[in-house]
Amino acid sequence: MKIAVVGGVVSTEVLVQALVRHGFKQVKVWGYQPTKTVLVSGWRDLRHLAGSLKLPFESFVKVTDCEDSLRSFAPDILFVVGLSQIVPASMLNIASRANIGFHPTALPWGRGRAPLAWLILKCENGAATF
């Protein structure tokens, strides 16, 4: 099974590690490479992780930059985890079996930058959206 992972934060890193730990062999990582990493809460350079796990890696600034290479990879499953950009429908039609997205709040509440920080500041209950 071919799995594509698109993201750029701690939760993306955890997902990639879990996929490898559970024996998935055909995993490719597209890592978000913002111009100012300090402005992205929990940002991780997934290039190093992918390299250490011997997984193919491509970086991007805009998620649409991934579309052609994602289409060439032809994944069965597309994971989008830890990304503050909207993935267009054209990309959501690429995976043959499923798309799985993750956001660390109960959308639409908590959308946007630093959602966990806002939950803490507002003393609101946490949740997750898949």
The first five atom37 places (N, CA, C, CB, O) and aatype in JSON, in Angstrom:
{
  "aatype": [12, 11, 9, 0, 19, 19, 7, 7, 19, 19, 15, 16, 6, 19, 10, 19, 5, 0, 10, 19, 1, 8, 7, 13, 11, 5, 19, 11, 19, 17, 7, 18, 5, 14, 16, 11, 16, 19, 10, 19, 15, 7, 17, 1, 3, 10, 1, 8, 10, 0, 7, 15, 10, 11, 10, 14, 13, 6, 15, 13, 19, 11, 19, 16, 3, 4, 6, 3, 15, 10, 1, 15, 13, 0, 14, 3, 9, 10, 13, 19, 19, 7, 10, 15, 5, 9, 19, 14, 0, 15, 12, 10, 2, 9, 0, 15, 1, 0, 2, 9, 7, 13, 8, 14, 16, 0, 10, 14, 17, 7, 1, 7, 1, 0, 14, 10, 0, 17, 10, 9, 10, 11, 4, 6, 2, 7, 0, 0, 16, 13],
  "atom_mask": [
    [1, 1, 1, 1, 1],
    [1, 1, 1, 1, 1],
    [1, 1, 1, 1, 1],
    [1, 1, 1, 1, 1],
    [1, 1, 1, 1, 1],
    [1, 1, 1, 1, 1],
    [1, 1, 1, 0, 1],
    [1, 1, 1, 0, 1],
    [1, 1, 1, 1, 1],
    [1, 1, 1, 1, 1],
    [1, 1, 1, 1, 1],
    [1, 1, 1, 1, 1],
    [1, 1, 1, 1, 1],
    [1, 1, 1, 1, 1],
    [1, 1, 1, 1, 1],
    [1, 1, 1, 1, 1],
    [1, 1, 1, 1, 1],
    [1, 1, 1, 1, 1],
    [1, 1, 1, 1, 1],
    [1, 1, 1, 1, 1],
    [1, 1, 1, 1, 1],
    [1, 1, 1, 1, 1],
    [1, 1, 1, 0, 1],
    [1, 1, 1, 1, 1],
    [1, 1, 1, 1, 1],
    [1, 1, 1, 1, 1],
    [1, 1, 1, 1, 1],
    [1, 1, 1, 1, 1],
    [1, 1, 1, 1, 1],
    [1, 1, 1, 1, 1],
    [1, 1, 1, 0, 1],
    [1, 1, 1, 1, 1],
    [1, 1, 1, 1, 1],
    [1, 1, 1, 1, 1],
    [1, 1, 1, 1, 1],
    [1, 1, 1, 1, 1],
    [1, 1, 1, 1, 1],
    [1, 1, 1, 1, 1],
    [1, 1, 1, 1, 1],
    [1, 1, 1, 1, 1],
    [1, 1, 1, 1, 1],
    [1, 1, 1, 0, 1],
    [1, 1, 1, 1, 1],
    [1, 1, 1, 1, 1],
    [1, 1, 1, 1, 1],
    [1, 1, 1, 1, 1],
    [1, 1, 1, 1, 1],
    [1, 1, 1, 1, 1],
    [1, 1, 1, 1, 1],
    [1, 1, 1, 1, 1],
    [1, 1, 1, 0, 1],
    [1, 1, 1, 1, 1],
    [1, 1, 1, 1, 1],
    [1, 1, 1, 1, 1],
    [1, 1, 1, 1, 1],
    [1, 1, 1, 1, 1],
    [1, 1, 1, 1, 1],
    [1, 1, 1, 1, 1],
    [1, 1, 1, 1, 1],
    [1, 1, 1, 1, 1],
    [1, 1, 1, 1, 1],
    [1, 1, 1, 1, 1],
    [1, 1, 1, 1, 1],
    [1, 1, 1, 1, 1],
    [1, 1, 1, 1, 1],
    [1, 1, 1, 1, 1],
    [1, 1, 1, 1, 1],
    [1, 1, 1, 1, 1],
    [1, 1, 1, 1, 1],
    [1, 1, 1, 1, 1],
    [1, 1, 1, 1, 1],
    [1, 1, 1, 1, 1],
    [1, 1, 1, 1, 1],
    [1, 1, 1, 1, 1],
    [1, 1, 1, 1, 1],
    [1, 1, 1, 1, 1],
    [1, 1, 1, 1, 1],
    [1, 1, 1, 1, 1],
    [1, 1, 1, 1, 1],
    [1, 1, 1, 1, 1],
    [1, 1, 1, 1, 1],
    [1, 1, 1, 0, 1],
    [1, 1, 1, 1, 1],
    [1, 1, 1, 1, 1],
    [1, 1, 1, 1, 1],
    [1, 1, 1, 1, 1],
    [1, 1, 1, 1, 1],
    [1, 1, 1, 1, 1],
    [1, 1, 1, 1, 1],
    [1, 1, 1, 1, 1],
    [1, 1, 1, 1, 1],
    [1, 1, 1, 1, 1],
    [1, 1, 1, 1, 1],
    [1, 1, 1, 1, 1],
    [1, 1, 1, 1, 1],
    [1, 1, 1, 1, 1],
    [1, 1, 1, 1, 1],
    [1, 1, 1, 1, 1],
    [1, 1, 1, 1, 1],
    [1, 1, 1, 1, 1],
    [1, 1, 1, 0, 1],
    [1, 1, 1, 1, 1],
    [1, 1, 1, 1, 1],
    [1, 1, 1, 1, 1],
    [1, 1, 1, 1, 1],
    [1, 1, 1, 1, 1],
    [1, 1, 1, 1, 1],
    [1, 1, 1, 1, 1],
    [1, 1, 1, 1, 1],
    [1, 1, 1, 0, 1],
    [1, 1, 1, 1, 1],
    [1, 1, 1, 0, 1],
    [1, 1, 1, 1, 1],
    [1, 1, 1, 1, 1],
    [1, 1, 1, 1, 1],
    [1, 1, 1, 1, 1],
    [1, 1, 1, 1, 1],
    [1, 1, 1, 1, 1],
    [1, 1, 1, 1, 1],
    [1, 1, 1, 1, 1],
    [1, 1, 1, 1, 1],
    [1, 1, 1, 1, 1],
    [1, 1, 1, 1, 1],
    [1, 1, 1, 1, 1],
    [1, 1, 1, 1, 1],
    [1, 1, 1, 0, 1],
    [1, 1, 1, 1, 1],
    [1, 1, 1, 1, 1],
    [1, 1, 1, 1, 1],
    [1, 1, 1, 1, 1]
  ],
  "atom_positions": [
    [[0.84, -1.17, 0.0], [0.0, 0.0, 0.0], [0.89, 1.24, 0.0], [-0.96, -0.01, 1.21], [1.81, 1.36, 0.81]],
    [[0.62, 2.17, -0.91], [1.39, 3.4, -1.01], [0.71, 4.51, -0.21], [1.56, 3.83, -2.49], [-0.48, 4.77, -0.37]],
    [[1.49, 5.14, 0.65], [0.95, 6.17, 1.52], [1.7, 7.47, 1.33], [1.01, 5.73, 2.99], [2.93, 7.51, 1.37]],
    [[0.94, 8.54, 1.12], [1.49, 9.89, 1.0], [1.17, 10.64, 2.29], [0.9, 10.64, -0.26], [0.05, 10.58, 2.8]],
    [[2.17, 11.35, 2.81], [1.99, 12.16, 4.01], [2.38, 13.59, 3.69], [2.83, 11.6, 5.21], [3.49, 13.85, 3.22]],
    [[1.46, 14.52, 3.93], [1.69, 15.94, 3.68], [1.5, 16.68, 5.0], [0.73, 16.5, 2.57], [0.46, 16.54, 5.64]],
    [[2.49, 17.47, 5.41], [2.38, 18.23, 6.65], [3.69, 18.85, 7.04], [0.0, 0.0, 0.0], [4.62, 18.94, 6.23]],
    [[3.78, 19.28, 8.3], [5.02, 19.93, 8.71], [5.11, 20.27, 10.17], [0.0, 0.0, 0.0], [5.8, 21.23, 10.54]],
    [[4.44, 19.51, 11.03], [4.49, 19.79, 12.46], [4.75, 18.5, 13.24], [3.18, 20.46, 12.94], [4.93, 17.43, 12.66]],
    [[4.75, 18.62, 14.55], [5.03, 17.48, 15.42], [4.09, 16.31, 15.13], [4.91, 17.89, 16.9], [4.53, 15.16, 15.08]],
    [[2.8, 16.58, 14.95], [1.86, 15.48, 14.71], [2.13, 14.78, 13.39], [0.42, 16.01, 14.73], [1.86, 13.58, 13.26]],
    [[2.67, 15.48, 12.41], [3.06, 14.85, 11.15], [4.23, 13.9, 11.39], [3.43, 15.93, 10.09], [4.27, 12.79, 10.86]],
    [[5.17, 14.37, 12.18], [6.35, 13.56, 12.53], [5.92, 12.28, 13.25], [7.32, 14.38, 13.42], [6.43, 11.2, 12.95]],
    [[4.99, 12.39, 14.19], [4.5, 11.23, 14.93], [3.83, 10.24, 13.98], [3.51, 11.67, 16.03], [4.03, 9.03, 14.11]],
    [[3.04, 10.75, 13.04], [2.38, 9.88, 12.06], [3.4, 9.1, 11.23], [1.48, 10.7, 11.14], [3.27, 7.89, 11.08]],
    [[4.4, 9.79, 10.7], [5.4, 9.13, 9.86], [6.11, 8.03, 10.65], [6.43, 10.16, 9.32], [6.31, 6.92, 10.15]],
    [[6.5, 8.33, 11.88], [7.16, 7.33, 12.72], [6.26, 6.13, 12.97], [7.59, 7.96, 14.06], [6.72, 4.99, 12.95]],
    [[4.96, 6.38, 13.21], [4.02, 5.28, 13.46], [3.83, 4.42, 12.21], [2.67, 5.84, 13.94], [3.75, 3.19, 12.32]],
    [[3.74, 5.03, 11.05], [3.58, 4.25, 9.82], [4.75, 3.3, 9.62], [3.44, 5.18, 8.6], [4.57, 2.13, 9.29]],
    [[5.95, 3.81, 9.81], [7.15, 2.97, 9.66], [7.19, 1.89, 10.74], [8.44, 3.85, 9.73], [7.49, 0.73, 10.45]],
    [[6.9, 2.26, 11.96], [6.89, 1.29, 13.07], [5.9, 0.16, 12.82], [6.56, 1.99, 14.38], [6.14, -0.97, 13.24]],
    [[4.8, 0.45, 12.14], [3.78, -0.56, 11.86], [3.99, -1.27, 10.53], [2.41, 0.08, 11.88], [3.11, -1.99, 10.06]],
    [[5.15, -1.08, 9.92], [5.55, -1.88, 8.79], [5.17, -1.37, 7.41], [0.0, 0.0, 0.0], [5.33, -2.09, 6.42]],
    [[4.68, -0.16, 7.3], [4.37, 0.38, 5.98], [5.68, 0.72, 5.27], [3.44, 1.64, 6.07], [6.51, 1.45, 5.82]],
    [[5.86, 0.2, 4.09], [7.13, 0.34, 3.37], [7.12, 1.44, 2.33], [7.47, -0.96, 2.71], [8.14, 2.1, 2.12]],
    [[5.99, 1.66, 1.67], [5.92, 2.63, 0.59], [5.28, 3.93, 1.1], [5.12, 2.06, -0.61], [4.1, 4.2, 0.86]],
    [[6.07, 4.7, 1.8], [5.62, 5.97, 2.37], [6.48, 7.07, 1.78], [5.7, 5.97, 3.95], [7.71, 6.97, 1.75]],
    [[5.82, 8.14, 1.31], [6.55, 9.31, 0.83], [6.06, 10.52, 1.62], [6.34, 9.52, -0.71], [4.87, 10.64, 1.91]],
    [[7.0, 11.41, 1.97], [6.7, 12.56, 2.8], [6.88, 13.85, 2.0], [7.6, 12.57, 4.05], [7.91, 14.06, 1.35]],
    [[5.87, 14.71, 2.08], [5.95, 16.07, 1.56], [5.95, 16.98, 2.78], [4.76, 16.41, 0.56], [4.96, 17.05, 3.5]],
    [[7.05, 17.69, 3.0], [7.21, 18.51, 4.2], [7.06, 19.99, 3.92], [0.0, 0.0, 0.0], [7.7, 20.53, 3.02]],
    [[6.23, 20.63, 4.71], [6.01, 22.08, 4.61], [7.28, 22.81, 5.02], [4.81, 22.52, 5.48], [7.83, 22.57, 6.1]],
    [[7.74, 23.7, 4.16], [8.97, 24.46, 4.41], [8.62, 25.96, 4.34], [10.1, 24.09, 3.36], [8.83, 26.6, 3.31]],
    [[8.1, 26.51, 5.45], [7.71, 27.92, 5.43], [8.92, 28.83, 5.35], [6.89, 28.26, 6.67], [10.04, 28.44, 5.71]],
    [[8.7, 30.05, 4.88], [9.81, 31.0, 4.8], [10.25, 31.44, 6.19], [9.41, 32.23, 3.96], [11.42, 31.75, 6.4]],
    [[9.32, 31.48, 7.15], [9.66, 31.83, 8.54], [9.14, 30.72, 9.46], [9.04, 33.22, 8.94], [7.98, 30.73, 9.87]],
    [[10.01, 29.79, 9.77], [9.59, 28.64, 10.58], [9.14, 29.04, 11.98], [10.72, 27.63, 10.68], [8.34, 28.33, 12.59]],
    [[9.65, 30.15, 12.51], [9.26, 30.57, 13.86], [7.8, 30.97, 13.93], [10.14, 31.72, 14.31], [7.24, 31.07, 15.03]],
    [[7.17, 31.2, 12.79], [5.76, 31.58, 12.77], [4.82, 30.39, 12.7], [5.49, 32.5, 11.61], [3.6, 30.55, 12.7]],
    [[5.38, 29.17, 12.65], [4.57, 27.96, 12.57], [4.72, 27.18, 13.87], [4.98, 27.08, 11.35], [5.77, 26.61, 14.15]],
    [[3.66, 27.17, 14.64], [3.68, 26.49, 15.94], [3.93, 24.99, 15.76], [2.35, 26.72, 16.68], [3.2, 24.31, 15.04]],
    [[4.96, 24.47, 16.41], [5.27, 23.05, 16.36], [5.9, 22.58, 15.06], [0.0, 0.0, 0.0], [5.92, 21.38, 14.78]],
    [[6.44, 23.52, 14.26], [7.02, 23.13, 12.97], [8.17, 22.14, 13.15], [7.51, 24.37, 12.22], [8.95, 22.25, 14.1]],
    [[8.25, 21.2, 12.24], [9.35, 20.23, 12.21], [9.91, 20.13, 10.79], [8.88, 18.83, 12.7], [9.16, 20.16, 9.81]],
    [[11.22, 20.02, 10.7], [11.86, 19.79, 9.42], [11.81, 18.29, 9.16], [13.35, 20.34, 9.41], [12.62, 17.53, 9.68]],
    [[10.85, 17.88, 8.36], [10.64, 16.45, 8.11], [11.67, 15.85, 7.17], [9.26, 16.24, 7.55], [11.73, 14.63, 7.01]],
    [[12.48, 16.7, 6.55], [13.54, 16.19, 5.66], [14.49, 15.27, 6.43], [14.33, 17.38, 5.03], [14.86, 14.21, 5.93]],
    [[14.86, 15.67, 7.63], [15.8, 14.86, 8.42], [15.16, 13.55, 8.87], [16.28, 15.66, 9.65], [15.8, 12.5, 8.83]],
    [[13.91, 13.62, 9.29], [13.21, 12.4, 9.69], [13.1, 11.44, 8.51], [11.81, 12.74, 10.23], [13.43, 10.26, 8.64]],
    [[12.64, 11.94, 7.37], [12.5, 11.08, 6.19], [13.85, 10.47, 5.81], [11.94, 11.89, 5.01], [13.93, 9.29, 5.48]],
    [[14.91, 11.27, 5.86], [16.24, 10.76, 5.54], [16.68, 9.65, 6.48], [0.0, 0.0, 0.0], [17.21, 8.63, 6.04]],
    [[16.44, 9.85, 7.78], [16.85, 8.83, 8.76], [16.05, 7.54, 8.61], [16.69, 9.37, 10.17], [16.53, 6.46, 8.96]],
    [[14.82, 7.65, 8.09], [13.98, 6.47, 7.89], [14.06, 5.93, 6.46], [12.53, 6.79, 8.22], [13.39, 4.97, 6.1]],
    [[14.9, 6.58, 5.64], [15.1, 6.2, 4.24], [13.8, 6.27, 3.43], [15.68, 4.79, 4.16], [13.49, 5.38, 2.64]],
    [[13.04, 7.35, 3.65], [11.8, 7.59, 2.93], [12.01, 8.72, 1.93], [10.65, 7.93, 3.9], [12.76, 9.66, 2.21]],
    [[11.38, 8.65, 0.78], [11.46, 9.75, -0.17], [10.83, 11.0, 0.42], [10.79, 9.39, -1.5], [9.85, 10.92, 1.17]],
    [[11.38, 12.17, 0.08], [10.94, 13.43, 0.66], [10.96, 14.54, -0.39], [11.82, 13.82, 1.86], [11.85, 14.61, -1.23]],
    [[9.97, 15.4, -0.32], [9.94, 16.63, -1.1], [9.43, 17.74, -0.19], [9.05, 16.49, -2.38], [8.54, 17.52, 0.64]],
    [[10.01, 18.93, -0.35], [9.53, 20.07, 0.43], [8.6, 20.91, -0.42], [10.71, 20.91, 0.96], [8.6, 20.82, -1.64]],
    [[7.79, 21.75, 0.25], [6.89, 22.65, -0.45], [6.62, 23.88, 0.41], [5.57, 21.93, -0.8], [6.79, 23.86, 1.63]],
    [[6.19, 24.94, -0.24], [5.74, 26.15, 0.45], [4.22, 26.22, 0.35], [6.41, 27.43, -0.15], [3.54, 26.44, 1.35]],
    [[3.69, 26.04, -0.84], [2.24, 25.99, -1.06], [1.87, 24.54, -1.34], [1.8, 26.93, -2.24], [2.53, 23.87, -2.13]],
    [[0.82, 24.07, -0.71], [0.44, 22.66, -0.85], [0.19, 22.3, -2.32], [-0.8, 22.36, -0.01], [0.41, 21.16, -2.72]],
    [[-0.26, 23.25, -3.11], [-0.5, 22.96, -4.52], [0.8, 22.66, -5.28], [-1.21, 24.12, -5.18], [0.76, 22.08, -6.37]],
    [[1.95, 23.05, -4.71], [3.24, 22.71, -5.31], [3.47, 21.2, -5.34], [4.38, 23.4, -4.54], [4.29, 20.72, -6.12]],
    [[2.75, 20.46, -4.51], [2.92, 19.0, -4.4], [2.09, 18.22, -5.41], [2.55, 18.55, -3.01], [2.33, 17.03, -5.61]],
    [[1.15, 18.87, -6.04], [0.14, 18.13, -6.8], [0.71, 17.21, -7.87], [-0.8, 19.1, -7.45], [0.32, 16.05, -7.95]],
    [[1.61, 17.7, -8.68], [2.15, 16.86, -9.76], [2.93, 15.65, -9.22], [3.05, 17.69, -10.67], [2.75, 14.54, -9.7]],
    [[3.77, 15.88, -8.24], [4.55, 14.75, -7.72], [3.67, 13.79, -6.92], [5.71, 15.26, -6.83], [3.93, 12.59, -6.9]],
    [[2.64, 14.31, -6.28], [1.68, 13.45, -5.58], [0.94, 12.57, -6.59], [0.67, 14.31, -4.74], [0.75, 11.38, -6.36]],
    [[0.54, 13.17, -7.68], [-0.15, 12.42, -8.74], [0.79, 11.34, -9.31], [-0.63, 13.38, -9.87], [0.35, 10.22, -9.57]],
    [[2.07, 11.67, -9.5], [3.04, 10.69, -10.01], [3.26, 9.55, -9.03], [4.38, 11.38, -10.3], [3.44, 8.4, -9.44]],
    [[3.24, 9.86, -7.74], [3.42, 8.83, -6.71], [2.22, 7.88, -6.68], [3.62, 9.49, -5.33], [2.37, 6.7, -6.38]],
    [[1.03, 8.4, -7.0], [-0.21, 7.61, -7.05], [-0.48, 6.84, -5.76], [-0.15, 6.63, -8.22], [-0.5, 5.61, -5.76]],
    [[-0.68, 7.55, -4.66], [-0.89, 6.87, -3.38], [-2.26, 6.21, -3.28], [-0.72, 7.85, -2.24], [-3.22, 6.6, -3.94]],
    [[-2.31, 5.2, -2.43], [-3.59, 4.59, -2.07], [-4.27, 5.46, -1.01], [-3.4, 3.13, -1.56], [-5.49, 5.64, -1.03]],
    [[-3.46, 5.98, -0.09], [-3.98, 6.8, 1.0], [-3.17, 8.09, 1.08], [-3.94, 6.04, 2.36], [-1.94, 8.08, 0.99]],
    [[-3.88, 9.2, 1.26], [-3.26, 10.5, 1.47], [-3.59, 10.97, 2.88], [-3.74, 11.53, 0.41], [-4.76, 11.12, 3.24]],
    [[-2.54, 11.22, 3.67], [-2.7, 11.83, 4.99], [-2.3, 13.29, 4.88], [-1.86, 11.08, 6.07], [-1.24, 13.6, 4.33]],
    [[-3.12, 14.19, 5.4], [-2.76, 15.6, 5.53], [-2.86, 15.91, 7.02], [-3.7, 16.56, 4.66], [-3.95, 15.97, 7.59]],
    [[-1.7, 16.11, 7.63], [-1.63, 16.3, 9.08], [-0.72, 17.47, 9.39], [-1.13, 15.0, 9.79], [0.44, 17.5, 8.98]],
    [[-1.25, 18.44, 10.12], [-0.43, 19.58, 10.52], [-0.17, 20.56, 9.41], [0.0, 0.0, 0.0], [0.98, 20.94, 9.16]],
    [[-1.22, 20.97, 8.74], [-1.08, 21.9, 7.63], [-2.16, 22.95, 7.73], [-1.14, 21.16, 6.28], [-3.34, 22.62, 7.86]],
    [[-1.78, 24.22, 7.67], [-2.76, 25.3, 7.78], [-3.17, 25.83, 6.41], [-2.19, 26.44, 8.63], [-3.57, 26.99, 6.29]],
    [[-3.09, 25.0, 5.4], [-3.5, 25.38, 4.05], [-4.65, 24.46, 3.62], [-2.31, 25.29, 3.05], [-4.73, 23.31, 4.04]],
    [[-5.51, 24.99, 2.79], [-6.62, 24.19, 2.27], [-6.13, 23.38, 1.07], [-7.83, 25.1, 1.86], [-5.52, 23.91, 0.15]],
    [[-6.4, 22.09, 1.12], [-6.02, 21.18, 0.04], [-7.14, 21.21, -1.01], [-5.77, 19.71, 0.57], [-8.29, 20.94, -0.68]],
    [[-6.81, 21.54, -2.26], [-7.86, 21.63, -3.29], [-8.43, 20.26, -3.65], [-7.31, 22.3, -4.53], [-7.78, 19.23, -3.48]],
    [[-9.65, 20.28, -4.16], [-10.33, 19.04, -4.55], [-9.52, 18.24, -5.56], [-11.7, 19.36, -5.14], [-9.55, 17.0, -5.54]],
    [[-8.8, 18.92, -6.44], [-8.0, 18.21, -7.44], [-6.97, 17.3, -6.78], [-7.29, 19.21, -8.36], [-6.64, 16.24, -7.32]],
    [[-6.46, 17.69, -5.62], [-5.5, 16.84, -4.9], [-6.22, 15.76, -4.1], [-4.62, 17.69, -3.97], [-5.68, 14.67, -3.91]],
    [[-7.42, 16.06, -3.65], [-8.17, 15.07, -2.87], [-8.7, 13.93, -3.74], [-9.32, 15.75, -2.14], [-9.18, 12.92, -3.21]],
    [[-8.63, 14.09, -5.04], [-9.06, 13.03, -5.95], [-7.91, 12.13, -6.4], [-9.72, 13.64, -7.16], [-8.11, 11.25, -7.23]],
    [[-6.72, 12.35, -5.87], [-5.55, 11.58, -6.31], [-5.46, 10.21, -5.64], [-4.28, 12.36, -6.03], [-5.25, 9.21, -6.32]],
    [[-5.63, 10.14, -4.34], [-5.51, 8.86, -3.62], [-6.61, 7.9, -4.08], [-5.58, 9.07, -2.08], [-7.77, 8.29, -4.21]],
    [[-6.24, 6.65, -4.3], [-7.21, 5.68, -4.83], [-8.17, 5.14, -3.77], [-6.48, 4.54, -5.47], [-9.27, 4.69, -4.11]],
    [[-7.76, 5.16, -2.5], [-8.62, 4.56, -1.47], [-9.2, 5.56, -0.48], [-7.84, 3.54, -0.72], [-10.39, 5.49, -0.16]],
    [[-8.36, 6.5, 0.03], [-8.88, 7.38, 1.08], [-7.99, 8.59, 1.28], [-9.02, 6.61, 2.4], [-6.79, 8.57, 0.97]],
    [[-8.6, 9.64, 1.8], [-7.89, 10.82, 2.29], [-8.19, 10.91, 3.77], [-8.31, 12.14, 1.53], [-9.33, 10.75, 4.2]],
    [[-7.15, 11.16, 4.56], [-7.34, 11.3, 6.0], [-6.66, 12.59, 6.43], [-6.77, 10.07, 6.78], [-5.45, 12.77, 6.25]],
    [[-7.45, 13.47, 7.01], [-6.92, 14.73, 7.51], [-7.05, 14.76, 9.02], [0.0, 0.0, 0.0], [-7.92, 14.11, 9.59]],
    [[-6.18, 15.51, 9.66], [-6.22, 15.63, 11.12], [-6.03, 17.08, 11.51], [-5.14, 14.74, 11.78], [-5.16, 17.77, 10.98]],
    [[-6.85, 17.53, 12.45], [-6.71, 18.85, 13.04], [-6.92, 18.7, 14.54], [-7.72, 19.89, 12.41], [-7.84, 17.99, 14.95]],
    [[-6.1, 19.35, 15.37], [-6.16, 19.1, 16.82], [-7.27, 19.84, 17.57], [-4.86, 19.47, 17.41], [-7.16, 20.04, 18.78]],
    [[-8.33, 20.24, 16.87], [-9.5, 20.83, 17.54], [-10.76, 20.32, 16.86], [-9.45, 22.39, 17.51], [-10.69, 19.66, 15.82]],
    [[-11.89, 20.62, 17.45], [-13.18, 20.23, 16.87], [-13.59, 21.3, 15.86], [-14.28, 20.05, 17.98], [-14.23, 22.29, 16.22]],
    [[-13.21, 21.1, 14.62], [-13.53, 22.09, 13.59], [-15.04, 22.29, 13.47], [-12.95, 21.66, 12.23], [-15.78, 21.33, 13.66]],
    [[-15.51, 23.48, 13.17], [-14.76, 24.64, 12.74], [-14.15, 25.46, 13.88], [-15.63, 25.52, 11.92], [-13.4, 26.4, 13.61]],
    [[-14.46, 25.13, 15.13], [-13.86, 25.85, 16.25], [-12.38, 25.49, 16.35], [-14.59, 25.53, 17.58], [-12.01, 24.33, 16.22]],
    [[-11.56, 26.49, 16.58], [-10.13, 26.25, 16.72], [-9.36, 26.22, 15.44], [0.0, 0.0, 0.0], [-8.18, 25.87, 15.43]],
    [[-10.01, 26.59, 14.34], [-9.25, 26.61, 13.08], [-8.29, 27.78, 13.09], [-10.2, 26.7, 11.85], [-8.46, 28.74, 13.84]],
    [[-7.27, 27.7, 12.25], [-6.29, 28.78, 12.16], [-5.0, 28.45, 12.88], [0.0, 0.0, 0.0], [-4.75, 27.3, 13.25]],
    [[-4.19, 29.47, 13.07], [-2.86, 29.31, 13.68], [-2.95, 29.02, 15.18], [-2.03, 30.55, 13.46], [-3.83, 29.53, 15.87]],
    [[-2.05, 28.21, 15.65], [-1.89, 27.88, 17.07], [-3.21, 27.49, 17.74], [-1.29, 29.06, 17.81], [-3.57, 28.09, 18.76]],
    [[-3.94, 26.5, 17.21], [-5.24, 26.16, 17.78], [-5.18, 25.69, 19.23], [-5.88, 25.09, 16.96], [-6.08, 25.99, 20.02]],
    [[-4.14, 24.98, 19.6], [-4.04, 24.5, 20.98], [-3.8, 25.65, 21.95], [-2.93, 23.46, 21.12], [-4.33, 25.65, 23.06]],
    [[-3.01, 26.61, 21.53], [-2.78, 27.77, 22.39], [-4.08, 28.52, 22.65], [-1.75, 28.71, 21.75], [-4.32, 28.97, 23.77]],
    [[-4.92, 28.65, 21.62], [-6.2, 29.33, 21.8], [-7.12, 28.55, 22.72], [-6.87, 29.56, 20.46], [-7.83, 29.15, 23.53]],
    [[-7.13, 27.23, 22.63], [-7.94, 26.42, 23.55], [-7.52, 26.66, 24.99], [-7.82, 24.92, 23.2], [-8.36, 26.8, 25.88]],
    [[-6.22, 26.71, 25.21], [-5.71, 26.94, 26.56], [-6.05, 28.33, 27.05], [-4.19, 26.73, 26.6], [-6.52, 28.5, 28.18]],
    [[-5.82, 29.34, 26.21], [-6.11, 30.72, 26.6], [-7.59, 30.94, 26.9], [-5.66, 31.67, 25.51], [-7.93, 31.71, 27.8]],
    [[-8.46, 30.27, 26.17], [-9.9, 30.46, 26.36], [-10.49, 29.46, 27.34], [-10.61, 30.35, 25.02], [-11.69, 29.48, 27.62]],
    [[-9.63, 28.57, 27.88], [-10.08, 27.53, 28.81], [-11.23, 26.7, 28.23], [-10.53, 28.16, 30.14], [-12.22, 26.42, 28.9]],
    [[-11.08, 26.31, 26.96], [-12.08, 25.5, 26.28], [-11.67, 24.04, 26.25], [-12.31, 26.02, 24.86], [-10.49, 23.72, 26.35]],
    [[-12.64, 23.17, 26.12], [-12.35, 21.73, 26.01], [-11.67, 21.43, 24.68], [-13.65, 20.91, 26.15], [-11.96, 22.06, 23.66]],
    [[-10.78, 20.48, 24.71], [-10.09, 20.07, 23.51], [-10.81, 18.95, 22.79], [0.0, 0.0, 0.0], [-11.72, 18.33, 23.34]],
    [[-10.4, 18.7, 21.56], [-10.96, 17.63, 20.75], [-10.05, 17.44, 19.54], [-12.44, 17.96, 20.3], [-9.02, 18.1, 19.43]],
    [[-10.41, 16.56, 18.67], [-9.65, 16.37, 17.44], [-10.65, 16.09, 16.32], [-8.61, 15.21, 17.57], [-11.73, 15.54, 16.54]],
    [[-10.27, 16.48, 15.11], [-11.1, 16.23, 13.94], [-10.29, 15.4, 12.95], [-11.59, 17.56, 13.29], [-9.16, 15.76, 12.6]],
    [[-10.85, 14.28, 12.5], [-10.26, 13.47, 11.45], [-11.12, 13.59, 10.22], [-10.11, 11.99, 11.89], [-10.82, 12.99, 9.19]]
  ]
}
